[in-house]
Every structure is written in structure tokens, then in C-alpha cells.
Amino acid sequence: MLKILIPTVALLPTTWLSNYKWVWTHTTFGSLLIALMSLSLLGLPMELNMMTNKYMSLDHVSSPLLVLTCWLMPLMLLASQNHLKYSPPNRQRTYISLLITLQASLVLSFSVTELMMFYIAFETTLVPTLIIITRWGNQTERLNAGTYFLFYTLMGSLPLLVSLMYLSQYTGTLSLINLELTNLNLIPSNSSELLWLGCMVAFMVKMPLYGMHLWLPKAHVEAPIAGSMVLAAVLLKLGGYGIIRITMMFSVSVSMSHPFMIMALWGVLMSGMICTRQTDLKALIAYSSISHMGLVIASTLIQTPWSFTGAMIMMTAHGLISSAMFCLANINYERLHSRSLLLTRGMQTIFTAMSMWWLIVNLSNMALPPTLNLWAELIIMTSLFNWSVLTVLFMGLGMLITAMYTLYMFMMTQRSPLPDYMTNLQPTHTREHCLMALHILPTILLIFKPELVSGGFS
């Protein structure tokens, strides 16, 4: 683990000591090397844990999410270059430093074995994300979005802290390795259910569960491109990772999770319907994330190996595809300075090659064969059907609504008549095509070997 963490921290002096002309090159190249090194963590042996030391370890649940975190860092730097090219040098260095700090805290979150250390790293991710949203956001509403983001997450994670303190007092340890050997069934049933509920609330807000989601569209819409990418691709997955860890640790009655599952499945439909009424491109993509995360919540709460596998594949596929969608929305925004679907129309006429990326990403978002999203949705659908036959209705309608709003987004941005005011637009750059290729290539390769990101449950 230290071979990932130490080079990540070493990027901070690289950012501040490099010649200004080479700052972006050095940091992007360094983070790309870290991402390539992290790929070796996908082929873990089949043992439960790969201990590196008594504080940090990796298993099949954390390694795909850690690799996803490392892979997105160079992509965030590539996507942000145009946004910051007119900023003073120190502000550019500060921005890069915040992204590096965010990656280091995410790597710690996915690799620590102590639950209190996990909580600290979990909360540390708030600080750089909040600064990125409130300082580099595009609109004046970014302060309001930052306030929503901060207080929703902090209020949600307070019960988690209380639950961990009680668990530490009762068992004498917060190490995941030791807790696996501790009989948590000895905790009184009422206390065990309250502990489970306290831990769940924090992760449900982070996912977010429909009903606790009001911070997400605001944060996505107001954040700069790197903020939107890391929010959609990695920070939401912290919630899924936490749910999997907690549900594997506590054996509470299944009836406790029924309200959350009902809200998650209802949220799949409602957030999909909200998407069909959106005129803001980034808000549409943000609400689609809530819809997909609803499937992850529902499948993790069933607590079967098959459902955990579907949730892991869905989190990885959604991380890459939603990040690619935000990149495409940003490419449009940099040329037209508008996120409105009513104004950004007919782009296929001008940017034919970029339209190809739009088509591939939208088809993946719709879970058409043979995409990785299809693997995830089929596995989740099977596990939900085995749990209750009625869930087929929610899944079927959810897939239909997803196809509706995805095709609506593609037709509005690409196939509509070209407005008269679209003249003298900047052509697409090699950097942007490289950025999209680095998003799509992993999803295509994982189609052939999805067990790399399946969490080792099946």
C-alpha cells in the first residue's frame, strides 16, 4: 500500500517545486505512473486479506475502488487544464495540491483496517472537496452548494462516530481484522440494531439515498470539472464501500433494511423521472447518479454474495461512465459557456468525432450489451428477483426510464438542428480525445474480465 501512498504524497513537493511551465506535465505524468502501478492490485490472490501492515490491508472489495481512485487522478488533471489556464500560478498549484490531498485521503479510506482511522479519512475528504467547490465553482450559488454538501455529510456522519465509540467501548477494538474474530452477536439486539442504523445513515447520505440526496445535484452543478468527476466517480463509492463493510460485520434482522431498500428502489424511479424534466446538462447527469446508486444500495442490503458482486461491478462501471459524461458536458460548456440543453444543440454537425464518444458513453449508461453496466444490472436484477418477485417491476421501469432520459440527452445535444449563433467554435483537442479514450478503454477491457472488479464474492 505504501507504494501507492508515498508517491501520491510526493506529488505535493513536485507541484510546488517544479518550474511553472512544467507543473501540469510533471503532476499528470506522476499520477499516471501511480495509476499504472495500482493496476497490479487488481490481481490479488484469493485469500481474504492481503496484509501490508497491521494498520493497512487490501482485499477484493477495496482494491477495485482504490484502483479507480488512482486512475481518475491523471484524468482530473487533464480535464482541468483549460479551466485553469488563465489563473495565477499559485492558484493552479493550490488546485493541484487539493486534488492530490483528496486522492491521498481516499487511498487511506479504502485501505485502513482501523474503523476510527477510516472515519478520520472519510471526513478528511470533505475539506479539499469543499474548497474545490466553493473556490473554483462556476456560479455564485457555489457557496450555497458547499454549505449543503458540508452539513448534510457532517450531520449524517455524526451517528457513525457515536456508533464507533460505543463499539470500541464494548469490544475493546475497532480493527476490522479483530472484529471478524469477535462475536458481535453478544451485543444486545437493540444496541446492535441502533449501531447498524447509526453507521448506515452516514453511508446513505454519502451514496446518496433518495430523500437524503438534496446536496448532490447542487454540489455537482456548481463544482468545477475535477470536483464533479471525483464526486461522481469516487466519493459516492465511499458510501457503498462502507455499507458493504458494515453489513458484513453486523448480523441484524433483514427487516431493519426494508425501509432503506424501498426508498432506494423508489429513488431509482423518481430520480429517473426527474432526469426527463431537466434542462441543465450537469443536473441531469447528477440525478442519473442517484438512480444508479439506488440500485447499489438495494443490492448491498440483500447481503448475498451475488448481490455484493453486482454492487461492486455497478460502482466501478458507474465511476468511469459518469466521470466520462461530466467530461463531455464540460467540453460543451468550455465552448458555449452554457449547460442548458436548449442552447447546446446539434453538436454532431460540428464535432463529429466527439459525437462518437457521446454515443459510446450514452449506450454504456443505458446498459446496452455488451457493456459493463449490463453485467452489473443483470446481476443486481437477478439478486433482487430472488429476494422479491415484485422488484422486477421497479427494475424494468427503471431501465426503461434510464433509456428515455439518456436518449433524450443524446438527441438534444447531438442530433437537434444547429442553432444560428453557433459560429467560430473552438475545435476539439487531442487532450480531450485522450481523456475520453482513457475513460472508455477500461470499461471495454473490463467487459472481458469483470471478475477483476467483482469483489471476490462470486
C-alpha positions in Angstrom: 0.0 0.0 0.0 2.8 2.4 0.8 4.0 2.1 -2.9 0.8 4.0 -3.7 0.5 6.3 -0.8 4.1 7.6 -0.7 4.3 8.5 -4.4 0.9 10.2 -4.0 2.2 12.4 -1.1 5.4 13.0 -3.1 3.4 14.7 -5.8 2.9 17.7 -3.3 6.5 18.9 -3.4 6.6 18.1 -7.1 3.7 20.5 -7.6 5.3 23.4 -5.7 9.0 22.9 -6.7 8.5 22.3 -10.4 9.0 25.0 -12.9 5.6 26.7 -13.6 5.8 25.7 -17.3 6.1 22.0 -16.4 3.7 21.8 -13.4 0.8 20.2 -15.2 3.1 17.9 -17.2 5.0 16.6 -14.1 2.0 16.1 -11.9 -0.1 14.4 -14.7 2.8 12.1 -15.7 3.5 11.3 -12.0 -0.2 10.5 -11.2 -0.4 8.4 -14.4 2.6 6.3 -13.2 0.8 5.8 -9.8 -2.3 4.7 -11.7 -0.4 2.2 -13.7 1.3 0.8 -10.6 -2.0 0.5 -8.9 -3.3 -1.8 -11.6 -1.2 -4.7 -10.1 -3.6 -4.6 -7.1 -6.5 -5.9 -9.2 -4.9 -9.4 -9.5 -5.0 -10.2 -5.7 -4.7 -13.8 -4.5 -7.9 -15.4 -3.4 -7.1 -15.1 0.3 -9.4 -12.9 2.3 -6.9 -10.2 3.1 -3.5 -9.1 1.8 -1.9 -7.6 4.9 0.7 -5.0 4.3 1.0 -3.9 8.0 -1.3 -4.0 11.0 -2.9 -0.7 10.1 -3.4 -1.2 6.3 -4.6 -4.0 4.2 -6.3 -4.8 0.9 -8.9 -7.2 -0.2 -11.2 -7.8 -3.2 -13.7 -5.1 -2.0 -11.2 -2.2 -1.5 -8.8 -2.9 -4.4 -11.1 -2.1 -7.4 -12.2 1.2 -5.7 -8.6 2.1 -4.8 -7.5 1.5 -8.4 -10.5 3.6 -9.7 -9.3 6.4 -7.4 -5.8 6.3 -8.7 -6.9 6.0 -12.3 -9.1 9.1 -12.1 -6.3 11.4 -10.8 -4.5 12.0 -14.1 -7.9 12.3 -15.8 -8.9 15.1 -13.5 -5.7 16.9 -14.2 -6.2 16.5 -17.9 -9.7 17.8 -17.7 -8.9 20.8 -15.6 -6.1 22.3 -17.7 -8.3 24.5 -19.8 -10.4 25.6 -16.9 -7.4 27.0 -15.0 -5.1 28.2 -17.8 -5.8 31.9 -17.0 -5.4 31.5 -13.2 -2.3 32.8 -11.4 0.4 30.1 -10.9 -0.1 29.8 -7.1 -3.8 29.2 -7.5 -3.1 26.4 -10.1 -0.6 24.8 -7.7 -3.1 25.0 -4.9 -5.8 23.4 -7.0 -3.5 20.5 -7.9 -2.4 20.2 -4.3 -6.1 19.8 -3.2 -6.6 17.1 -5.7 -3.5 15.2 -4.5 -4.7 15.6 -0.9 -8.1 14.3 -1.8 -6.5 11.2 -3.5 -4.3 10.5 -0.5 -7.3 10.6 1.9 -9.3 8.4 -0.4 -6.4 5.9 -0.7 -6.3 5.8 3.2 -10.1 5.4 3.4 -10.0 2.3 1.2 -7.0 0.7 2.8 -7.1 1.2 6.6 -8.2 -1.6 8.9 -9.0 0.6 11.9 -12.6 1.9 11.7 -11.7 5.1 13.6 -8.9 5.8 11.1 -11.5 5.1 8.3 -13.8 7.7 9.9 -11.0 10.3 10.0 -10.0 9.7 6.4 -13.7 9.6 5.4 -14.2 13.1 6.9 -10.9 14.4 5.6 -12.2 14.0 2.0 -14.7 16.7 2.9 -12.2 19.5 3.2 -10.4 19.5 -0.2 -13.8 18.8 -2.0 -15.5 21.7 -0.2 -12.6 24.1 -1.1 -12.7 23.0 -4.7 -16.4 23.5 -5.0 -16.6 26.9 -3.2 -13.4 28.4 -4.7 -13.3 27.1 -8.2 -17.1 26.7 -8.9 -18.6 28.4 -11.9 -21.6 30.2 -10.4 -22.3 32.3 -7.3 -24.5 29.5 -5.9 -21.4 27.5 -5.2 -21.3 28.8 -1.6 -24.8 27.5 -1.1 -23.9 24.2 -2.7 -20.8 23.9 -0.4 -23.0 24.6 2.7 -25.4 21.8 1.7 -22.6 19.4 1.0 -20.8 20.1 4.3 -23.8 20.0 6.6 -25.6 17.0 5.0 -22.4 15.0 5.2 -21.4 16.1 8.7 -24.8 15.6 10.2 -25.0 12.2 8.6 -21.6 11.1 9.9 -22.2 12.1 13.5 -24.2 8.9 14.3 -21.3 7.0 12.7 -18.8 8.5 15.2 -21.1 7.7 18.2 -21.6 4.1 16.9 -17.9 3.6 16.5 -17.1 4.9 20.0 -19.8 2.6 21.5 -18.4 -0.4 19.5 -14.9 0.4 20.7 -16.0 0.5 24.3 -18.0 -2.7 24.1 -15.5 -4.8 22.1 -12.2 -3.1 23.0 -11.1 -2.9 19.4 -12.1 -1.2 16.1 -9.8 -3.2 13.9 -11.7 -4.9 11.0 -9.4 -8.0 11.4 -10.1 -8.4 15.1 -13.8 -7.6 14.7 -14.1 -10.5 12.3 -12.9 -12.8 15.1 -15.2 -11.1 17.7 -18.7 -12.4 18.3 -20.7 -9.2 17.7 -23.9 -11.3 18.3 -23.2 -10.9 22.1 -24.2 -7.2 21.8 -27.8 -6.8 22.9 -30.1 -6.9 19.9 -31.5 -3.4 20.4 -28.0 -1.9 20.7 -26.8 -3.9 17.7 -29.7 -2.5 15.6 -29.0 1.0 16.7 -25.3 0.6 15.9 -26.2 -0.7 12.5 -28.6 2.2 11.9 -26.1 4.8 13.1 -23.4 3.5 10.7 -25.9 3.2 7.8 -27.2 6.8 8.0 -23.7 8.2 7.3 -23.2 6.0 4.2 -26.8 6.5 2.9 -26.2 10.3 2.9 -22.9 9.8 1.1 -24.3 7.4 -1.6 -26.9 9.3 -1.6 -30.2 7.5 -0.8 -33.2 9.2 -2.4 -34.6 11.6 0.3 -31.1 12.4 1.5 -29.9 13.5 -1.9 -30.5 17.3 -2.0 -26.8 18.1 -1.6 -25.7 16.1 -4.6 -27.3 18.0 -7.6 -26.2 21.3 -6.1 -22.7 20.2 -5.5 -22.4 18.6 -9.0 -23.8 21.6 -10.8 -21.6 24.2 -9.0 -18.4 22.2 -8.9 -15.6 22.6 -11.5 -15.0 19.6 -13.7 -12.5 17.8 -11.4 -14.9 18.3 -8.5 -17.8 16.7 -10.5 -15.6 13.9 -11.7 -14.3 12.9 -8.2 -17.7 13.3 -6.6 -19.5 11.1 -9.1 -16.7 8.5 -9.6 -15.2 8.0 -6.1 -16.8 9.9 -3.3 -20.2 8.3 -3.8 -18.4 4.9 -3.7 -17.2 5.6 -0.2 -20.8 5.1 0.9 -21.1 1.8 -1.0 -17.8 0.6 0.5 -18.9 1.5 4.0 -22.3 -0.3 3.6 -20.6 -3.5 2.4 -18.2 -3.4 5.3 -20.9 -2.7 7.9 -23.4 -5.3 6.6 -20.6 -8.0 6.6 -19.9 -7.1 10.2 -23.3 -6.9 11.8 -25.9 -9.6 11.5 -29.1 -7.6 12.2 -32.6 -8.7 11.1 -33.3 -8.2 7.4 -36.5 -6.3 8.3 -34.3 -3.4 9.5 -33.1 -2.8 6.0 -36.5 -2.9 4.3 -37.3 0.8 4.6 -33.9 1.7 3.0 -34.5 -0.8 0.2 -37.9 0.6 -0.5 -36.6 4.2 -0.6 -33.7 3.1 -2.8 -35.9 1.3 -5.4 -38.4 4.2 -5.3 -35.5 6.6 -5.8 -34.4 4.7 -8.9 -37.8 5.6 -10.5 -38.2 9.1 -9.1 -34.7 10.3 -9.9 -35.0 8.9 -13.4 -38.3 10.8 -13.9 -36.6 14.0 -12.6 -33.9 13.4 -15.3 -36.5 13.5 -18.0 -37.5 17.0 -16.9 -34.1 18.5 -16.6 -32.8 21.3 -18.9 -29.4 21.6 -17.1 -27.0 19.0 -18.5 -24.9 18.6 -15.3 -28.0 18.3 -13.2 -29.3 15.6 -15.4 -26.1 13.6 -15.0 -26.2 14.2 -11.3 -29.7 12.8 -10.9 -28.8 9.8 -13.0 -26.1 9.1 -10.4 -28.7 9.0 -7.7 -30.7 6.5 -9.8 -27.7 4.2 -10.3 -26.7 4.4 -6.6 -30.2 3.4 -5.6 -29.5 0.0 -7.3 -26.3 -0.3 -5.4 -28.0 0.4 -2.0 -30.8 -2.1 -2.7 -28.4 -4.9 -3.8 -25.9 -4.4 -0.9 -28.7 -4.6 1.7 -29.8 -8.0 0.4 -26.4 -9.3 1.7 -25.9 -12.2 -0.6 -22.6 -12.9 -2.5 -24.4 -12.4 -5.8 -25.8 -9.0 -4.8 -22.5 -7.8 -3.4 -20.9 -8.8 -6.8 -23.5 -6.8 -8.7 -23.0 -3.7 -6.5 -19.2 -3.8 -6.9 -19.4 -4.1 -10.7 -22.0 -1.3 -10.8 -19.9 1.0 -8.7 -16.8 0.6 -10.9 -18.8 0.9 -14.2 -20.7 4.0 -12.9 -17.5 5.6 -11.7 -16.0 5.5 -15.2 -19.1 6.3 -17.2 -20.4 9.1 -15.0 -17.0 10.7 -15.0 -16.9 10.5 -18.8 -20.4 12.1 -19.0 -19.2 15.0 -16.9 -16.2 15.4 -19.1 -18.4 15.6 -22.2 -20.6 18.1 -20.5 -17.6 20.2 -19.6 -16.2 20.1 -23.2 -19.5 21.6 -24.4 -19.5 24.1 -21.5 -16.0 25.4 -22.4 -17.1 26.2 -25.9 -20.7 27.5 -25.4 -20.5 28.7 -21.7 -23.8 27.2 -21.0 -25.1 24.0 -19.6 -28.6 24.4 -20.9 -29.9 21.6 -23.2 -31.9 24.2 -25.0 -28.8 26.1 -26.1 -26.2 23.3 -26.6 -27.8 21.5 -29.5 -26.7 20.0 -32.8 -23.1 19.4 -31.8 -22.7 16.4 -34.1 -22.7 18.7 -37.2 -19.5 20.4 -35.9 -17.8 17.9 -33.7 -18.3 14.5 -35.4 -15.5 12.7 -33.6 -16.7 13.9 -30.2 -20.2 12.7 -31.1 -18.8 9.2 -31.3 -17.7 9.5 -27.7 -21.2 10.8 -26.7 -22.8 7.7 -28.4 -20.5 5.2 -26.7 -20.9 6.8 -23.2 -24.7 7.1 -23.6 -25.0 3.5 -24.7 -23.0 2.4 -21.7 -25.2 4.5 -19.4 -28.3 2.7 -20.9 -26.6 -0.7 -20.1 -26.8 -1.9 -23.7 -25.0 -5.2 -24.5 -22.1 -5.9 -24.1 -21.2 -3.0 -21.7 -20.0 -3.4 -18.1 -23.2 -1.7 -16.9 -25.3 -4.5 -18.4 -23.3 -7.1 -16.4 -24.0 -5.1 -13.2 -27.7 -4.6 -13.8 -28.3 -8.2 -14.8 -26.6 -9.5 -11.6 -28.5 -6.9 -9.4 -31.8 -7.7 -11.1 -31.2 -11.5 -10.5 -30.4 -11.0 -6.8 -33.3 -8.6 -6.3 -35.7 -11.1 -8.1 -34.5 -13.9 -5.8 -35.3 -11.7 -2.8 -38.7 -10.5 -4.0 -40.5 -11.0 -7.3 -42.1 -7.5 -7.2 -38.7 -5.8 -7.6 -38.8 -6.8 -11.3 -41.4 -4.1 -11.8 -39.0 -1.4 -10.3 -36.0 -2.7 -12.2 -37.9 -2.9 -15.5 -39.4 0.6 -15.2 -36.0 1.9 -14.0 -34.2 0.6 -17.1 -36.9 2.0 -19.4 -36.7 5.4 -17.8 -32.9 5.3 -18.0 -33.1 4.6 -21.7 -35.6 7.5 -22.1 -33.6 10.2 -20.4 -30.3 9.0 -21.9 -31.7 9.1 -25.5 -33.2 12.5 -24.7 -29.8 13.8 -23.6 -28.1 12.4 -26.7 -30.8 13.7 -29.2 -30.8 17.2 -27.6 -27.1 17.7 -27.5 -26.1 16.0 -30.8 -28.9 15.5 -33.2 -31.0 18.6 -33.0 -30.8 21.4 -35.6 -27.7 23.5 -35.2 -28.6 27.0 -33.9 -27.5 30.0 -35.9 -25.5 31.5 -33.1 -23.0 28.6 -33.0 -20.2 30.1 -35.1 -16.5 30.3 -34.6 -16.4 27.5 -32.0 -13.0 26.1 -30.9 -12.2 22.7 -32.4 -11.8 19.7 -30.1 -8.3 19.0 -28.9 -6.2 15.8 -28.7 -6.1 16.2 -24.9 -9.9 15.9 -24.9 -10.0 12.8 -27.1 -7.2 11.2 -25.0 -9.3 12.0 -21.8 -12.3 10.2 -23.3 -10.3 7.2 -24.5 -8.8 6.7 -21.0 -12.4 6.6 -19.6 -13.8 4.2 -22.2 -10.8 1.8 -22.7 -11.0 0.4 -19.1 -14.8 -0.2 -19.4 -14.3 -2.0 -22.7 -11.4 -4.2 -21.3 -13.4 -5.0 -18.1 -16.2 -6.4 -20.2 -14.0 -9.4 -21.0 -12.9 -9.9 -17.3 -15.5 -8.4 -14.9 -14.3 -10.7 -12.1 -11.4 -8.3 -11.6 -13.9 -5.8 -10.1 -16.5 -8.2 -8.7 -15.2 -8.0 -5.1 -14.3 -11.7 -4.9 -17.8 -12.7 -3.7 -18.8 -15.0 -6.6 
